[in-house]
């Protein structure tokens, strides 16, 4: 299943934001900052990645419904969805 890049612009933006947050995690560890700061940033990265993954899967589901001849079946999509949980 090929995803439509034009529909994924918000996902790309979210992933870029997560990339910046991850860089902040590395930086605050290197600075020796408080554990709470590290965990807070890690949580933000994790949530951003989860949301991006779910948005990609939702887009894939939408495409599969619109084009039922695609190679991915319900079981394949279910496996993808569960891989994020």
PDB file with SEQRES, HELIX, SHEET and CRYST1 records, atoms N, CA, C and O in Angstrom:
SEQRES   1 A   85  UNK UNK UNK UNK UNK UNK UNK UNK UNK UNK UNK UNK UNK          
SEQRES   2 A   85  UNK UNK UNK UNK UNK UNK UNK UNK UNK UNK UNK UNK UNK          
SEQRES   3 A   85  UNK UNK UNK UNK UNK UNK UNK UNK UNK UNK UNK UNK UNK          
SEQRES   4 A   85  UNK UNK UNK UNK UNK UNK UNK UNK UNK UNK UNK UNK UNK          
SEQRES   5 A   85  UNK UNK UNK UNK UNK UNK UNK UNK UNK UNK UNK UNK UNK          
SEQRES   6 A   85  UNK UNK UNK UNK UNK UNK UNK UNK UNK UNK UNK UNK UNK          
SEQRES   7 A   85  UNK UNK UNK UNK UNK UNK UNK                                  
HELIX    1 AA1 UNK A    5  UNK A    8  5                                   4    
HELIX    2 AA2 UNK A    9  UNK A   30  1                                  22    
HELIX    3 AA3 UNK A   35  UNK A   66  1                                  32    
HELIX    4 AA4 UNK A   74  UNK A   83  1                                  10    
CRYST1    1.000    1.000    1.000  90.00  90.00  90.00 P 1           1          
ATOM      1  N   UNK A   1       0.846  -1.175   0.000  1.00  0.00           N  
ATOM      2  CA  UNK A   1       0.000   0.000   0.000  1.00  0.00           C  
ATOM      3  C   UNK A   1       0.891   1.238   0.000  1.00  0.00           C  
ATOM      4  O   UNK A   1       1.747   1.402   0.869  1.00  0.00           O  
ATOM      5  N   UNK A   2       0.681   2.083  -0.963  1.00  0.00           N  
ATOM      6  CA  UNK A   2       1.443   3.321  -1.082  1.00  0.00           C  
ATOM      7  C   UNK A   2       0.616   4.456  -0.476  1.00  0.00           C  
ATOM      8  O   UNK A   2      -0.544   4.646  -0.841  1.00  0.00           O  
ATOM      9  N   UNK A   3       1.213   5.206   0.448  1.00  0.00           N  
ATOM     10  CA  UNK A   3       0.498   6.303   1.094  1.00  0.00           C  
ATOM     11  C   UNK A   3       0.624   7.571   0.256  1.00  0.00           C  
ATOM     12  O   UNK A   3       1.629   7.801  -0.416  1.00  0.00           O  
ATOM     13  N   UNK A   4      -0.423   8.382   0.316  1.00  0.00           N  
ATOM     14  CA  UNK A   4      -0.444   9.655  -0.401  1.00  0.00           C  
ATOM     15  C   UNK A   4       0.299  10.697   0.423  1.00  0.00           C  
ATOM     16  O   UNK A   4      -0.159  11.087   1.496  1.00  0.00           O  
ATOM     17  N   UNK A   5       1.426  11.138  -0.069  1.00  0.00           N  
ATOM     18  CA  UNK A   5       2.288  12.070   0.655  1.00  0.00           C  
ATOM     19  C   UNK A   5       1.594  13.398   0.946  1.00  0.00           C  
ATOM     20  O   UNK A   5       1.875  14.031   1.964  1.00  0.00           O  
ATOM     21  N   UNK A   6       0.696  13.821   0.071  1.00  0.00           N  
ATOM     22  CA  UNK A   6       0.025  15.109   0.291  1.00  0.00           C  
ATOM     23  C   UNK A   6      -0.889  15.062   1.511  1.00  0.00           C  
ATOM     24  O   UNK A   6      -1.111  16.086   2.157  1.00  0.00           O  
ATOM     25  N   UNK A   7      -1.417  13.893   1.829  1.00  0.00           N  
ATOM     26  CA  UNK A   7      -2.272  13.757   3.007  1.00  0.00           C  
ATOM     27  C   UNK A   7      -1.469  13.622   4.295  1.00  0.00           C  
ATOM     28  O   UNK A   7      -2.017  13.751   5.389  1.00  0.00           O  
ATOM     29  N   UNK A   8      -0.177  13.362   4.165  1.00  0.00           N  
ATOM     30  CA  UNK A   8       0.647  13.103   5.338  1.00  0.00           C  
ATOM     31  C   UNK A   8       1.471  14.297   5.797  1.00  0.00           C  
ATOM     32  O   UNK A   8       2.342  14.140   6.653  1.00  0.00           O  
ATOM     33  N   UNK A   9       1.225  15.472   5.262  1.00  0.00           N  
ATOM     34  CA  UNK A   9       1.975  16.657   5.677  1.00  0.00           C  
ATOM     35  C   UNK A   9       1.885  16.892   7.186  1.00  0.00           C  
ATOM     36  O   UNK A   9       2.909  17.182   7.806  1.00  0.00           O  
ATOM     37  N   UNK A  10       0.700  16.781   7.807  1.00  0.00           N  
ATOM     38  CA  UNK A  10       0.658  16.947   9.268  1.00  0.00           C  
ATOM     39  C   UNK A  10       1.476  15.888  10.008  1.00  0.00           C  
ATOM     40  O   UNK A  10       2.063  16.173  11.052  1.00  0.00           O  
ATOM     41  N   UNK A  11       1.516  14.683   9.476  1.00  0.00           N  
ATOM     42  CA  UNK A  11       2.298  13.614  10.103  1.00  0.00           C  
ATOM     43  C   UNK A  11       3.785  13.938  10.001  1.00  0.00           C  
ATOM     44  O   UNK A  11       4.529  13.759  10.966  1.00  0.00           O  
ATOM     45  N   UNK A  12       4.212  14.406   8.855  1.00  0.00           N  
ATOM     46  CA  UNK A  12       5.619  14.773   8.682  1.00  0.00           C  
ATOM     47  C   UNK A  12       5.989  15.890   9.646  1.00  0.00           C  
ATOM     48  O   UNK A  12       7.062  15.857  10.249  1.00  0.00           O  
ATOM     49  N   UNK A  13       5.120  16.872   9.796  1.00  0.00           N  
ATOM     50  CA  UNK A  13       5.376  17.966  10.741  1.00  0.00           C  
ATOM     51  C   UNK A  13       5.472  17.440  12.167  1.00  0.00           C  
ATOM     52  O   UNK A  13       6.333  17.876  12.931  1.00  0.00           O  
ATOM     53  N   UNK A  14       4.600  16.511  12.530  1.00  0.00           N  
ATOM     54  CA  UNK A  14       4.624  15.925  13.876  1.00  0.00           C  
ATOM     55  C   UNK A  14       5.925  15.155  14.099  1.00  0.00           C  
ATOM     56  O   UNK A  14       6.514  15.231  15.178  1.00  0.00           O  
ATOM     57  N   UNK A  15       6.371  14.419  13.090  1.00  0.00           N  
ATOM     58  CA  UNK A  15       7.620  13.659  13.213  1.00  0.00           C  
ATOM     59  C   UNK A  15       8.830  14.587  13.329  1.00  0.00           C  
ATOM     60  O   UNK A  15       9.780  14.284  14.052  1.00  0.00           O  
ATOM     61  N   UNK A  16       8.798  15.699  12.631  1.00  0.00           N  
ATOM     62  CA  UNK A  16       9.892  16.671  12.752  1.00  0.00           C  
ATOM     63  C   UNK A  16       9.916  17.265  14.159  1.00  0.00           C  
ATOM     64  O   UNK A  16      10.984  17.490  14.729  1.00  0.00           O  
ATOM     65  N   UNK A  17       8.732  17.516  14.711  1.00  0.00           N  
ATOM     66  CA  UNK A  17       8.639  18.025  16.081  1.00  0.00           C  
ATOM     67  C   UNK A  17       9.197  16.979  17.059  1.00  0.00           C  
ATOM     68  O   UNK A  17       9.929  17.322  17.988  1.00  0.00           O  
ATOM     69  N   UNK A  18       8.850  15.720  16.847  1.00  0.00           N  
ATOM     70  CA  UNK A  18       9.348  14.644  17.705  1.00  0.00           C  
ATOM     71  C   UNK A  18      10.868  14.533  17.599  1.00  0.00           C  
ATOM     72  O   UNK A  18      11.547  14.258  18.588  1.00  0.00           O  
ATOM     73  N   UNK A  19      11.392  14.748  16.402  1.00  0.00           N  
ATOM     74  CA  UNK A  19      12.834  14.709  16.203  1.00  0.00           C  
ATOM     75  C   UNK A  19      13.513  15.783  17.058  1.00  0.00           C  
ATOM     76  O   UNK A  19      14.542  15.532  17.685  1.00  0.00           O  
ATOM     77  N   UNK A  20      12.934  16.962  17.075  1.00  0.00           N  
ATOM     78  CA  UNK A  20      13.466  18.038  17.907  1.00  0.00           C  
ATOM     79  C   UNK A  20      13.360  17.720  19.384  1.00  0.00           C  
ATOM     80  O   UNK A  20      14.277  18.010  20.152  1.00  0.00           O  
ATOM     81  N   UNK A  21      12.236  17.120  19.790  1.00  0.00           N  
ATOM     82  CA  UNK A  21      12.057  16.746  21.190  1.00  0.00           C  
ATOM     83  C   UNK A  21      13.071  15.675  21.597  1.00  0.00           C  
ATOM     84  O   UNK A  21      13.591  15.695  22.713  1.00  0.00           O  
ATOM     85  N   UNK A  22      13.346  14.745  20.689  1.00  0.00           N  
ATOM     86  CA  UNK A  22      14.319  13.707  20.993  1.00  0.00           C  
ATOM     87  C   UNK A  22      15.711  14.312  21.162  1.00  0.00           C  
ATOM     88  O   UNK A  22      16.468  13.919  22.050  1.00  0.00           O  
ATOM     89  N   UNK A  23      16.034  15.265  20.305  1.00  0.00           N  
ATOM     90  CA  UNK A  23      17.311  15.967  20.457  1.00  0.00           C  
ATOM     91  C   UNK A  23      17.407  16.656  21.813  1.00  0.00           C  
ATOM     92  O   UNK A  23      18.477  16.711  22.418  1.00  0.00           O  
ATOM     93  N   UNK A  24      16.280  17.179  22.280  1.00  0.00           N  
ATOM     94  CA  UNK A  24      16.248  17.828  23.593  1.00  0.00           C  
ATOM     95  C   UNK A  24      16.499  16.809  24.702  1.00  0.00           C  
ATOM     96  O   UNK A  24      17.144  17.130  25.701  1.00  0.00           O  
ATOM     97  N   UNK A  25      16.000  15.590  24.537  1.00  0.00           N  
ATOM     98  CA  UNK A  25      16.237  14.542  25.535  1.00  0.00           C  
ATOM     99  C   UNK A  25      17.738  14.280  25.658  1.00  0.00           C  
ATOM    100  O   UNK A  25      18.277  14.235  26.764  1.00  0.00           O  
ATOM    101  N   UNK A  26      18.395  14.112  24.539  1.00  0.00           N  
ATOM    102  CA  UNK A  26      19.834  13.853  24.553  1.00  0.00           C  
ATOM    103  C   UNK A  26      20.571  15.023  25.211  1.00  0.00           C  
ATOM    104  O   UNK A  26      21.463  14.833  26.037  1.00  0.00           O  
ATOM    105  N   UNK A  27      20.175  16.228  24.823  1.00  0.00           N  
ATOM    106  CA  UNK A  27      20.840  17.425  25.348  1.00  0.00           C  
ATOM    107  C   UNK A  27      20.673  17.544  26.866  1.00  0.00           C  
ATOM    108  O   UNK A  27      21.639  17.842  27.569  1.00  0.00           O  
ATOM    109  N   UNK A  28      19.468  17.318  27.376  1.00  0.00           N  
ATOM    110  CA  UNK A  28      19.270  17.494  28.816  1.00  0.00           C  
ATOM    111  C   UNK A  28      19.938  16.379  29.622  1.00  0.00           C  
ATOM    112  O   UNK A  28      20.315  16.581  30.776  1.00  0.00           O  
ATOM    113  N   UNK A  29      20.084  15.202  29.009  1.00  0.00           N  
ATOM    114  CA  UNK A  29      20.851  14.147  29.689  1.00  0.00           C  
ATOM    115  C   UNK A  29      22.319  14.551  29.753  1.00  0.00           C  
ATOM    116  O   UNK A  29      22.962  14.425  30.796  1.00  0.00           O  
ATOM    117  N   UNK A  30      22.843  15.038  28.633  1.00  0.00           N  
ATOM    118  CA  UNK A  30      24.242  15.468  28.588  1.00  0.00           C  
ATOM    119  C   UNK A  30      24.505  16.627  29.546  1.00  0.00           C  
ATOM    120  O   UNK A  30      25.610  16.763  30.072  1.00  0.00           O  
ATOM    121  N   UNK A  31      23.489  17.463  29.772  1.00  0.00           N  
ATOM    122  CA  UNK A  31      23.628  18.597  30.693  1.00  0.00           C  
ATOM    123  C   UNK A  31      23.493  18.166  32.153  1.00  0.00           C  
ATOM    124  O   UNK A  31      23.731  18.957  33.065  1.00  0.00           O  
ATOM    125  N   UNK A  32      23.114  16.914  32.364  1.00  0.00           N  
ATOM    126  CA  UNK A  32      22.958  16.426  33.734  1.00  0.00           C  
ATOM    127  C   UNK A  32      21.726  16.951  34.431  1.00  0.00           C  
ATOM    128  O   UNK A  32      21.706  17.098  35.653  1.00  0.00           O  
ATOM    129  N   UNK A  33      20.698  17.235  33.650  1.00  0.00           N  
ATOM    130  CA  UNK A  33      19.473  17.793  34.227  1.00  0.00           C  
ATOM    131  C   UNK A  33      18.693  16.748  35.003  1.00  0.00           C  
ATOM    132  O   UNK A  33      19.010  15.558  34.979  1.00  0.00           O  
ATOM    133  N   UNK A  34      17.688  17.215  35.677  1.00  0.00           N  
ATOM    134  CA  UNK A  34      16.852  16.401  36.563  1.00  0.00           C  
ATOM    135  C   UNK A  34      16.140  15.271  35.808  1.00  0.00           C  
ATOM    136  O   UNK A  34      15.758  15.423  34.647  1.00  0.00           O  
ATOM    137  N   UNK A  35      15.976  14.161  36.481  1.00  0.00           N  
ATOM    138  CA  UNK A  35      15.297  12.990  35.919  1.00  0.00           C  
ATOM    139  C   UNK A  35      13.886  13.345  35.442  1.00  0.00           C  
ATOM    140  O   UNK A  35      13.436  12.840  34.413  1.00  0.00           O  
ATOM    141  N   UNK A  36      13.199  14.194  36.169  1.00  0.00           N  
ATOM    142  CA  UNK A  36      11.837  14.588  35.801  1.00  0.00           C  
ATOM    143  C   UNK A  36      11.821  15.259  34.433  1.00  0.00           C  
ATOM    144  O   UNK A  36      10.917  15.015  33.635  1.00  0.00           O  
ATOM    145  N   UNK A  37      12.810  16.100  34.157  1.00  0.00           N  
ATOM    146  CA  UNK A  37      12.897  16.773  32.859  1.00  0.00           C  
ATOM    147  C   UNK A  37      13.093  15.760  31.729  1.00  0.00           C  
ATOM    148  O   UNK A  37      12.484  15.874  30.665  1.00  0.00           O  
ATOM    149  N   UNK A  38      13.955  14.766  31.978  1.00  0.00           N  
ATOM    150  CA  UNK A  38      14.223  13.736  30.975  1.00  0.00           C  
ATOM    151  C   UNK A  38      12.953  12.939  30.680  1.00  0.00           C  
ATOM    152  O   UNK A  38      12.591  12.735  29.521  1.00  0.00           O  
ATOM    153  N   UNK A  39      12.290  12.498  31.730  1.00  0.00           N  
ATOM    154  CA  UNK A  39      11.079  11.682  31.549  1.00  0.00           C  
ATOM    155  C   UNK A  39       9.975  12.488  30.875  1.00  0.00           C  
ATOM    156  O   UNK A  39       9.247  11.951  30.041  1.00  0.00           O  
ATOM    157  N   UNK A  40       9.841  13.745  31.213  1.00  0.00           N  
ATOM    158  CA  UNK A  40       8.826  14.593  30.592  1.00  0.00           C  
ATOM    159  C   UNK A  40       9.070  14.708  29.091  1.00  0.00           C  
ATOM    160  O   UNK A  40       8.136  14.600  28.297  1.00  0.00           O  
ATOM    161  N   UNK A  41      10.319  14.927  28.705  1.00  0.00           N  
ATOM    162  CA  UNK A  41      10.646  15.030  27.280  1.00  0.00           C  
ATOM    163  C   UNK A  41      10.466  13.691  26.571  1.00  0.00           C  
ATOM    164  O   UNK A  41       9.965  13.652  25.447  1.00  0.00           O  
ATOM    165  N   UNK A  42      10.867  12.594  27.213  1.00  0.00           N  
ATOM    166  CA  UNK A  42      10.676  11.268  26.611  1.00  0.00           C  
ATOM    167  C   UNK A  42       9.198  10.976  26.389  1.00  0.00           C  
ATOM    168  O   UNK A  42       8.813  10.394  25.375  1.00  0.00           O  
ATOM    169  N   UNK A  43       8.388  11.381  27.337  1.00  0.00           N  
ATOM    170  CA  UNK A  43       6.945  11.194  27.203  1.00  0.00           C  
ATOM    171  C   UNK A  43       6.404  11.971  26.015  1.00  0.00           C  
ATOM    172  O   UNK A  43       5.564  11.467  25.270  1.00  0.00           O  
ATOM    173  N   UNK A  44       6.876  13.184  25.837  1.00  0.00           N  
ATOM    174  CA  UNK A  44       6.428  14.006  24.710  1.00  0.00           C  
ATOM    175  C   UNK A  44       6.835  13.367  23.384  1.00  0.00           C  
ATOM    176  O   UNK A  44       6.049  13.349  22.437  1.00  0.00           O  
ATOM    177  N   UNK A  45       8.059  12.843  23.312  1.00  0.00           N  
ATOM    178  CA  UNK A  45       8.525  12.175  22.092  1.00  0.00           C  
ATOM    179  C   UNK A  45       7.666  10.954  21.811  1.00  0.00           C  
ATOM    180  O   UNK A  45       7.226  10.738  20.682  1.00  0.00           O  
ATOM    181  N   UNK A  46       7.435  10.165  22.836  1.00  0.00           N  
ATOM    182  CA  UNK A  46       6.658   8.931  22.675  1.00  0.00           C  
ATOM    183  C   UNK A  46       5.247   9.228  22.177  1.00  0.00           C  
ATOM    184  O   UNK A  46       4.756   8.561  21.266  1.00  0.00           O  
ATOM    185  N   UNK A  47       4.604  10.209  22.761  1.00  0.00           N  
ATOM    186  CA  UNK A  47       3.244  10.570  22.343  1.00  0.00           C  
ATOM    187  C   UNK A  47       3.217  11.077  20.907  1.00  0.00           C  
ATOM    188  O   UNK A  47       2.312  10.742  20.142  1.00  0.00           O  
ATOM    189  N   UNK A  48       4.199  11.878  20.546  1.00  0.00           N  
ATOM    190  CA  UNK A  48       4.253  12.405  19.180  1.00  0.00           C  
ATOM    191  C   UNK A  48       4.433  11.272  18.170  1.00  0.00           C  
ATOM    192  O   UNK A  48       3.791  11.269  17.119  1.00  0.00           O  
ATOM    193  N   UNK A  49       5.297  10.320  18.482  1.00  0.00           N  
ATOM    194  CA  UNK A  49       5.510   9.184  17.585  1.00  0.00           C  
ATOM    195  C   UNK A  49       4.268   8.303  17.488  1.00  0.00           C  
ATOM    196  O   UNK A  49       3.905   7.846  16.404  1.00  0.00           O  
ATOM    197  N   UNK A  50       3.621   8.070  18.631  1.00  0.00           N  
ATOM    198  CA  UNK A  50       2.386   7.272  18.620  1.00  0.00           C  
ATOM    199  C   UNK A  50       1.320   7.932  17.757  1.00  0.00           C  
ATOM    200  O   UNK A  50       0.675   7.271  16.944  1.00  0.00           O  
ATOM    201  N   UNK A  51       1.139   9.219  17.931  1.00  0.00           N  
ATOM    202  CA  UNK A  51       0.116   9.924  17.153  1.00  0.00           C  
ATOM    203  C   UNK A  51       0.430   9.907  15.662  1.00  0.00           C  
ATOM    204  O   UNK A  51      -0.470   9.779  14.832  1.00  0.00           O  
ATOM    205  N   UNK A  52       1.701  10.035  15.332  1.00  0.00           N  
ATOM    206  CA  UNK A  52       2.094   9.968  13.921  1.00  0.00           C  
ATOM    207  C   UNK A  52       1.805   8.585  13.358  1.00  0.00           C  
ATOM    208  O   UNK A  52       1.286   8.457  12.249  1.00  0.00           O  
ATOM    209  N   UNK A  53       2.136   7.561  14.112  1.00  0.00           N  
ATOM    210  CA  UNK A  53       1.874   6.190  13.662  1.00  0.00           C  
ATOM    211  C   UNK A  53       0.402   5.923  13.464  1.00  0.00           C  
ATOM    212  O   UNK A  53       0.003   5.324  12.465  1.00  0.00           O  
ATOM    213  N   UNK A  54      -0.408   6.364  14.409  1.00  0.00           N  
ATOM    214  CA  UNK A  54      -1.855   6.165  14.280  1.00  0.00           C  
ATOM    215  C   UNK A  54      -2.414   6.933  13.090  1.00  0.00           C  
ATOM    216  O   UNK A  54      -3.307   6.443  12.399  1.00  0.00           O  
ATOM    217  N   UNK A  55      -1.901   8.119  12.849  1.00  0.00           N  
ATOM    218  CA  UNK A  55      -2.363   8.900  11.698  1.00  0.00           C  
ATOM    219  C   UNK A  55      -1.994   8.206  10.389  1.00  0.00           C  
ATOM    220  O   UNK A  55      -2.776   8.217   9.439  1.00  0.00           O  
ATOM    221  N   UNK A  56      -0.815   7.608  10.335  1.00  0.00           N  
ATOM    222  CA  UNK A  56      -0.409   6.878   9.132  1.00  0.00           C  
ATOM    223  C   UNK A  56      -1.309   5.674   8.917  1.00  0.00           C  
ATOM    224  O   UNK A  56      -1.738   5.409   7.794  1.00  0.00           O  
ATOM    225  N   UNK A  57      -1.595   4.951   9.979  1.00  0.00           N  
ATOM    226  CA  UNK A  57      -2.464   3.775   9.852  1.00  0.00           C  
ATOM    227  C   UNK A  57      -3.884   4.195   9.463  1.00  0.00           C  
ATOM    228  O   UNK A  57      -4.525   3.534   8.646  1.00  0.00           O  
ATOM    229  N   UNK A  58      -4.370   5.284  10.040  1.00  0.00           N  
ATOM    230  CA  UNK A  58      -5.709   5.766   9.682  1.00  0.00           C  
ATOM    231  C   UNK A  58      -5.771   6.118   8.203  1.00  0.00           C  
ATOM    232  O   UNK A  58      -6.757   5.819   7.529  1.00  0.00           O  
ATOM    233  N   UNK A  59      -4.723   6.750   7.703  1.00  0.00           N  
ATOM    234  CA  UNK A  59      -4.668   7.090   6.286  1.00  0.00           C  
ATOM    235  C   UNK A  59      -4.653   5.821   5.442  1.00  0.00           C  
ATOM    236  O   UNK A  59      -5.308   5.757   4.401  1.00  0.00           O  
ATOM    237  N   UNK A  60      -3.912   4.819   5.884  1.00  0.00           N  
ATOM    238  CA  UNK A  60      -3.872   3.546   5.180  1.00  0.00           C  
ATOM    239  C   UNK A  60      -5.213   2.852   5.167  1.00  0.00           C  
ATOM    240  O   UNK A  60      -5.616   2.287   4.151  1.00  0.00           O  
ATOM    241  N   UNK A  61      -5.915   2.892   6.302  1.00  0.00           N  
ATOM    242  CA  UNK A  61      -7.254   2.297   6.372  1.00  0.00           C  
ATOM    243  C   UNK A  61      -8.197   2.987   5.402  1.00  0.00           C  
ATOM    244  O   UNK A  61      -8.971   2.339   4.697  1.00  0.00           O  
ATOM    245  N   UNK A  62      -8.120   4.303   5.376  1.00  0.00           N  
ATOM    246  CA  UNK A  62      -8.970   5.075   4.477  1.00  0.00           C  
ATOM    247  C   UNK A  62      -8.698   4.699   3.019  1.00  0.00           C  
ATOM    248  O   UNK A  62      -9.630   4.538   2.231  1.00  0.00           O  
ATOM    249  N   UNK A  63      -7.430   4.562   2.669  1.00  0.00           N  
ATOM    250  CA  UNK A  63      -7.077   4.187   1.298  1.00  0.00           C  
ATOM    251  C   UNK A  63      -7.552   2.775   0.972  1.00  0.00           C  
ATOM    252  O   UNK A  63      -8.005   2.510  -0.142  1.00  0.00           O  
ATOM    253  N   UNK A  64      -7.448   1.867   1.946  1.00  0.00           N  
ATOM    254  CA  UNK A  64      -7.892   0.491   1.701  1.00  0.00           C  
ATOM    255  C   UNK A  64      -9.403   0.434   1.478  1.00  0.00           C  
ATOM    256  O   UNK A  64      -9.889  -0.358   0.671  1.00  0.00           O  
ATOM    257  N   UNK A  65     -10.136   1.277   2.199  1.00  0.00           N  
ATOM    258  CA  UNK A  65     -11.585   1.311   2.005  1.00  0.00           C  
ATOM    259  C   UNK A  65     -11.934   1.892   0.639  1.00  0.00           C  
ATOM    260  O   UNK A  65     -12.881   1.449  -0.011  1.00  0.00           O  
ATOM    261  N   UNK A  66     -11.165   2.880   0.215  1.00  0.00           N  
ATOM    262  CA  UNK A  66     -11.420   3.519  -1.074  1.00  0.00           C  
ATOM    263  C   UNK A  66     -10.959   2.646  -2.244  1.00  0.00           C  
ATOM    264  O   UNK A  66     -11.530   2.705  -3.333  1.00  0.00           O  
ATOM    265  N   UNK A  67      -9.924   1.838  -2.012  1.00  0.00           N  
ATOM    266  CA  UNK A  67      -9.348   0.985  -3.059  1.00  0.00           C  
ATOM    267  C   UNK A  67      -9.241  -0.454  -2.551  1.00  0.00           C  
ATOM    268  O   UNK A  67      -8.145  -0.883  -2.190  1.00  0.00           O  
ATOM    269  N   UNK A  68     -10.316  -1.197  -2.511  1.00  0.00           N  
ATOM    270  CA  UNK A  68     -10.286  -2.535  -1.923  1.00  0.00           C  
ATOM    271  C   UNK A  68      -9.413  -3.543  -2.663  1.00  0.00           C  
ATOM    272  O   UNK A  68      -9.207  -4.645  -2.155  1.00  0.00           O  
ATOM    273  N   UNK A  69      -8.903  -3.217  -3.818  1.00  0.00           N  
ATOM    274  CA  UNK A  69      -8.048  -4.139  -4.561  1.00  0.00           C  
ATOM    275  C   UNK A  69      -6.595  -4.099  -4.093  1.00  0.00           C  
ATOM    276  O   UNK A  69      -5.759  -4.825  -4.631  1.00  0.00           O  
ATOM    277  N   UNK A  70      -6.285  -3.280  -3.119  1.00  0.00           N  
ATOM    278  CA  UNK A  70      -4.913  -3.146  -2.637  1.00  0.00           C  
ATOM    279  C   UNK A  70      -4.417  -4.464  -2.034  1.00  0.00           C  
ATOM    280  O   UNK A  70      -5.209  -5.369  -1.770  1.00  0.00           O  
ATOM    281  N   UNK A  71      -3.122  -4.562  -1.822  1.00  0.00           N  
ATOM    282  CA  UNK A  71      -2.503  -5.796  -1.349  1.00  0.00           C  
ATOM    283  C   UNK A  71      -2.679  -6.043   0.147  1.00  0.00           C  
ATOM    284  O   UNK A  71      -2.550  -7.182   0.595  1.00  0.00           O  
ATOM    285  N   UNK A  72      -2.967  -5.022   0.917  1.00  0.00           N  
ATOM    286  CA  UNK A  72      -3.122  -5.195   2.367  1.00  0.00           C  
ATOM    287  C   UNK A  72      -4.547  -5.616   2.682  1.00  0.00           C  
ATOM    288  O   UNK A  72      -5.507  -5.017   2.196  1.00  0.00           O  
ATOM    289  N   UNK A  73      -4.674  -6.646   3.496  1.00  0.00           N  
ATOM    290  CA  UNK A  73      -5.991  -7.066   3.924  1.00  0.00           C  
ATOM    291  C   UNK A  73      -6.219  -6.641   5.375  1.00  0.00           C  
ATOM    292  O   UNK A  73      -5.355  -6.015   5.988  1.00  0.00           O  
ATOM    293  N   UNK A  74      -7.366  -6.979   5.905  1.00  0.00           N  
ATOM    294  CA  UNK A  74      -7.746  -6.570   7.255  1.00  0.00           C  
ATOM    295  C   UNK A  74      -6.744  -7.078   8.290  1.00  0.00           C  
ATOM    296  O   UNK A  74      -6.403  -6.355   9.226  1.00  0.00           O  
ATOM    297  N   UNK A  75      -6.277  -8.294   8.132  1.00  0.00           N  
ATOM    298  CA  UNK A  75      -5.334  -8.870   9.086  1.00  0.00           C  
ATOM    299  C   UNK A  75      -3.995  -8.112   9.080  1.00  0.00           C  
ATOM    300  O   UNK A  75      -3.408  -7.871  10.135  1.00  0.00           O  
ATOM    301  N   UNK A  76      -3.530  -7.745   7.901  1.00  0.00           N  
ATOM    302  CA  UNK A  76      -2.292  -6.971   7.793  1.00  0.00           C  
ATOM    303  C   UNK A  76      -2.435  -5.610   8.473  1.00  0.00           C  
ATOM    304  O   UNK A  76      -1.538  -5.176   9.195  1.00  0.00           O  
ATOM    305  N   UNK A  77      -3.549  -4.949   8.245  1.00  0.00           N  
ATOM    306  CA  UNK A  77      -3.786  -3.641   8.876  1.00  0.00           C  
ATOM    307  C   UNK A  77      -3.905  -3.782  10.380  1.00  0.00           C  
ATOM    308  O   UNK A  77      -3.430  -2.923  11.123  1.00  0.00           O  
ATOM    309  N   UNK A  78      -4.525  -4.839  10.832  1.00  0.00           N  
ATOM    310  CA  UNK A  78      -4.656  -5.077  12.274  1.00  0.00           C  
ATOM    311  C   UNK A  78      -3.269  -5.258  12.902  1.00  0.00           C  
ATOM    312  O   UNK A  78      -3.004  -4.719  13.977  1.00  0.00           O  
ATOM    313  N   UNK A  79      -2.397  -6.002  12.249  1.00  0.00           N  
ATOM    314  CA  UNK A  79      -1.043  -6.192  12.754  1.00  0.00           C  
ATOM    315  C   UNK A  79      -0.301  -4.861  12.841  1.00  0.00           C  
ATOM    316  O   UNK A  79       0.402  -4.608  13.819  1.00  0.00           O  
ATOM    317  N   UNK A  80      -0.449  -4.020  11.842  1.00  0.00           N  
ATOM    318  CA  UNK A  80       0.186  -2.713  11.871  1.00  0.00           C  
ATOM    319  C   UNK A  80      -0.329  -1.882  13.045  1.00  0.00           C  
ATOM    320  O   UNK A  80       0.452  -1.269  13.774  1.00  0.00           O  
ATOM    321  N   UNK A  81      -1.634  -1.871  13.218  1.00  0.00           N  
ATOM    322  CA  UNK A  81      -2.244  -1.100  14.286  1.00  0.00           C  
ATOM    323  C   UNK A  81      -1.753  -1.602  15.650  1.00  0.00           C  
ATOM    324  O   UNK A  81      -1.378  -0.804  16.509  1.00  0.00           O  
ATOM    325  N   UNK A  82      -1.757  -2.908  15.842  1.00  0.00           N  
ATOM    326  CA  UNK A  82      -1.349  -3.474  17.121  1.00  0.00           C  
ATOM    327  C   UNK A  82       0.145  -3.288  17.395  1.00  0.00           C  
ATOM    328  O   UNK A  82       0.567  -3.301  18.552  1.00  0.00           O  
ATOM    329  N   UNK A  83       0.929  -3.119  16.364  1.00  0.00           N  
ATOM    330  CA  UNK A  83       2.357  -2.913  16.578  1.00  0.00           C  
ATOM    331  C   UNK A  83       2.634  -1.585  17.300  1.00  0.00           C  
ATOM    332  O   UNK A  83       3.710  -1.406  17.870  1.00  0.00           O  
ATOM    333  N   UNK A  84       1.678  -0.664  17.277  1.00  0.00           N  
ATOM    334  CA  UNK A  84       1.842   0.623  17.940  1.00  0.00           C  
ATOM    335  C   UNK A  84       1.348   0.619  19.395  1.00  0.00           C  
ATOM    336  O   UNK A  84       1.579   1.575  20.136  1.00  0.00           O  
ATOM    337  N   UNK A  85       0.683  -0.437  19.788  1.00  0.00           N  
ATOM    338  CA  UNK A  85       0.146  -0.455  21.149  1.00  0.00           C  
ATOM    339  C   UNK A  85       1.092  -1.099  22.125  1.00  0.00           C  
ATOM    340  O   UNK A  85       0.784  -1.191  23.313  1.00  0.00           O  
TER     341      UNK A  85                                                      
END                                                                             
